[in-house]
Amino acid sequence: MEQPKIIERKEQPYVAIAARVAMNKVATIADVLPGELFAWLRKQGLAPAGPPFFRYNAILEGGDLDLEWGVPIATRHPGDGRVIAGVLPAGKFASLRHVGPYNTIPAETARLSRWISDQGLQRDVSETPTAQKFGGWVEFYPTDPKQEPDKSKWVAEIDMRLSES
Protein backbone atom coordinates (compact mmCIF):
# COMPACT_ATOMS: atom_id res chain seq x y z
CA MET A 1 0.00 0.00 0.00
CA GLU A 2 1.50 3.29 -1.11
CA GLN A 3 1.60 6.31 1.15
CA PRO A 4 0.15 9.71 0.24
CA LYS A 5 2.45 12.58 -0.61
CA ILE A 6 2.23 16.25 -1.44
CA ILE A 7 2.90 17.28 -5.03
CA GLU A 8 2.90 20.56 -6.92
CA ARG A 9 0.83 20.73 -10.11
CA LYS A 10 0.89 23.32 -12.88
CA GLU A 11 -2.24 24.46 -14.70
CA GLN A 12 -3.33 21.92 -17.29
CA PRO A 13 -5.82 22.61 -20.11
CA TYR A 14 -8.31 19.84 -20.78
CA VAL A 15 -11.52 18.93 -22.55
CA ALA A 16 -14.26 16.93 -20.89
CA ILE A 17 -17.85 15.77 -20.86
CA ALA A 18 -19.78 16.90 -17.79
CA ALA A 19 -22.27 14.70 -15.99
CA ARG A 20 -24.45 14.64 -12.93
CA VAL A 21 -24.71 11.15 -11.52
CA ALA A 22 -25.51 9.27 -8.32
CA MET A 23 -22.38 8.13 -6.48
CA ASN A 24 -23.23 4.48 -7.04
CA LYS A 25 -23.66 5.03 -10.80
CA VAL A 26 -20.22 6.47 -11.66
CA ALA A 27 -19.14 3.15 -13.18
CA THR A 28 -22.02 3.29 -15.68
CA ILE A 29 -20.80 6.57 -17.18
CA ALA A 30 -17.18 5.40 -16.96
CA ASP A 31 -18.17 2.75 -19.51
CA VAL A 32 -19.68 5.29 -21.94
CA LEU A 33 -18.00 8.69 -21.73
CA PRO A 34 -14.42 7.64 -22.60
CA GLY A 35 -15.43 6.31 -26.02
CA GLU A 36 -17.43 9.44 -26.76
CA LEU A 37 -14.66 11.80 -25.67
CA PHE A 38 -11.86 9.93 -27.47
CA ALA A 39 -13.96 9.86 -30.68
CA TRP A 40 -14.40 13.64 -30.37
CA LEU A 41 -10.64 14.10 -29.85
CA ARG A 42 -9.92 12.11 -33.03
CA LYS A 43 -12.39 14.25 -35.04
CA GLN A 44 -10.68 17.40 -33.76
CA GLY A 45 -7.20 16.07 -34.47
CA LEU A 46 -6.25 16.47 -30.80
CA ALA A 47 -4.01 14.12 -28.86
CA PRO A 48 -4.16 13.56 -25.11
CA ALA A 49 -1.34 15.23 -23.16
CA GLY A 50 -1.72 12.85 -20.22
CA PRO A 51 -3.98 10.18 -18.78
CA PRO A 52 -7.77 10.59 -18.73
CA PHE A 53 -9.43 11.56 -15.48
CA PHE A 54 -12.56 12.15 -13.50
CA ARG A 55 -12.75 15.64 -12.02
CA TYR A 56 -15.16 15.85 -9.11
CA ASN A 57 -16.58 19.38 -8.98
CA ALA A 58 -19.19 18.95 -6.25
CA ILE A 59 -21.30 16.65 -4.16
CA LEU A 60 -24.78 18.03 -4.56
CA GLU A 61 -27.67 18.07 -2.12
CA GLY A 62 -29.17 14.60 -2.28
CA GLY A 63 -25.79 12.95 -2.90
CA ASP A 64 -25.40 13.28 -6.67
CA LEU A 65 -21.98 14.08 -8.06
CA ASP A 66 -21.23 16.93 -10.45
CA LEU A 67 -18.23 15.58 -12.35
CA GLU A 68 -16.38 15.60 -15.64
CA TRP A 69 -14.67 12.84 -17.63
CA GLY A 70 -11.72 14.60 -19.17
CA VAL A 71 -8.43 14.38 -21.00
CA PRO A 72 -5.50 16.80 -20.65
CA ILE A 73 -4.52 18.52 -23.91
CA ALA A 74 -1.41 20.52 -24.82
CA THR A 75 -3.14 23.86 -25.51
CA ARG A 76 -6.51 25.34 -24.77
CA HIS A 77 -9.40 24.37 -27.01
CA PRO A 78 -12.90 25.89 -26.96
CA GLY A 79 -14.88 22.63 -26.87
CA ASP A 80 -18.18 22.53 -28.71
CA GLY A 81 -21.13 22.34 -26.35
CA ARG A 82 -21.25 18.66 -25.39
CA VAL A 83 -17.49 18.69 -24.90
CA ILE A 84 -16.45 21.47 -22.56
CA ALA A 85 -13.05 23.07 -22.10
CA GLY A 86 -11.39 23.72 -18.78
CA VAL A 87 -8.13 24.09 -16.91
CA LEU A 88 -7.07 21.90 -14.02
CA PRO A 89 -5.83 24.31 -11.35
CA ALA A 90 -2.26 24.75 -10.26
CA GLY A 91 -1.30 24.31 -6.65
CA LYS A 92 -0.33 21.86 -3.95
CA PHE A 93 -2.15 18.56 -3.99
CA ALA A 94 -2.27 15.59 -1.67
CA SER A 95 -1.71 12.64 -3.97
CA LEU A 96 -2.17 8.90 -3.58
CA ARG A 97 -1.25 6.28 -6.19
CA HIS A 98 -3.71 3.40 -6.06
CA VAL A 99 -2.98 0.00 -7.61
CA GLY A 100 -5.86 -2.44 -7.87
CA PRO A 101 -9.47 -2.69 -8.98
CA TYR A 102 -11.18 0.63 -9.51
CA ASN A 103 -14.07 -0.34 -7.21
CA THR A 104 -11.64 0.03 -4.27
CA ILE A 105 -10.88 3.69 -5.08
CA PRO A 106 -13.56 5.07 -2.69
CA ALA A 107 -11.79 3.45 0.28
CA GLU A 108 -8.46 4.91 -0.89
CA THR A 109 -10.08 8.32 -1.33
CA ALA A 110 -11.28 8.14 2.27
CA ARG A 111 -7.77 7.14 3.36
CA LEU A 112 -6.30 10.14 1.51
CA SER A 113 -8.85 12.46 3.17
CA ARG A 114 -7.92 11.10 6.61
CA TRP A 115 -4.22 11.54 5.83
CA ILE A 116 -4.80 15.18 4.84
CA SER A 117 -6.58 15.79 8.14
CA ASP A 118 -3.93 13.89 10.13
CA GLN A 119 -1.25 16.16 8.60
CA GLY A 120 -3.11 19.25 9.79
CA LEU A 121 -3.91 20.22 6.20
CA GLN A 122 -7.23 21.13 4.59
CA ARG A 123 -8.68 20.30 1.21
CA ASP A 124 -9.68 23.12 -1.15
CA VAL A 125 -13.41 22.74 -0.56
CA SER A 126 -16.27 25.15 0.06
CA GLU A 127 -19.76 24.58 1.40
CA THR A 128 -22.91 26.12 -0.02
CA PRO A 129 -26.49 25.46 1.04
CA THR A 130 -26.87 22.96 -1.82
CA ALA A 131 -23.40 21.52 -2.44
CA GLN A 132 -19.91 20.75 -1.26
CA LYS A 133 -17.67 22.23 -4.00
CA PHE A 134 -14.12 21.08 -4.67
CA GLY A 135 -11.33 23.33 -5.94
CA GLY A 136 -9.44 20.38 -7.36
CA TRP A 137 -10.30 16.71 -6.79
CA VAL A 138 -9.10 14.59 -9.70
CA GLU A 139 -8.62 10.86 -10.31
CA PHE A 140 -6.20 10.12 -13.15
CA TYR A 141 -6.34 6.74 -14.91
CA PRO A 142 -3.03 5.91 -16.64
CA THR A 143 -4.07 2.26 -17.06
CA ASP A 144 -6.45 1.40 -19.90
CA PRO A 145 -8.50 -1.62 -18.74
CA LYS A 146 -8.91 -2.64 -22.40
CA GLN A 147 -5.12 -2.99 -22.65
CA GLU A 148 -4.55 -4.47 -19.16
CA PRO A 149 -7.20 -7.06 -18.22
CA ASP A 150 -5.62 -7.84 -14.82
CA LYS A 151 -7.48 -5.58 -12.37
CA SER A 152 -4.78 -6.04 -9.74
CA LYS A 153 -2.45 -4.03 -12.03
CA TRP A 154 -4.78 -1.09 -12.69
CA VAL A 155 -3.36 2.25 -11.54
CA ALA A 156 -5.22 5.38 -10.53
CA GLU A 157 -3.82 8.56 -9.02
CA ILE A 158 -6.09 10.40 -6.62
CA ASP A 159 -5.20 14.08 -6.24
CA MET A 160 -6.91 16.54 -3.89
CA ARG A 161 -5.97 20.21 -4.03
CA LEU A 162 -5.01 21.66 -0.68
CA SER A 163 -6.36 24.90 0.70
CA GLU A 164 -3.87 27.76 0.61
CA SER A 165 -5.03 29.15 3.94
Buried (B, 14 or more C-beta within 10 A) or exposed (E): EEEBEEEEBEEBBBBBBBBEBEEEEBEEBBEEBBEBBBEBBEEBEBEBEBBBBBBBBBBBEEEBBBBBBBBBBEEEBEBEEEBBBBEBBEBBBBBBBBBBBBEBBEEBBEBBBEBBEEEEBEBBBEEEEEBBBBBBBBBBBEBEBEEEEEBEEBBBBBBBBBBEE
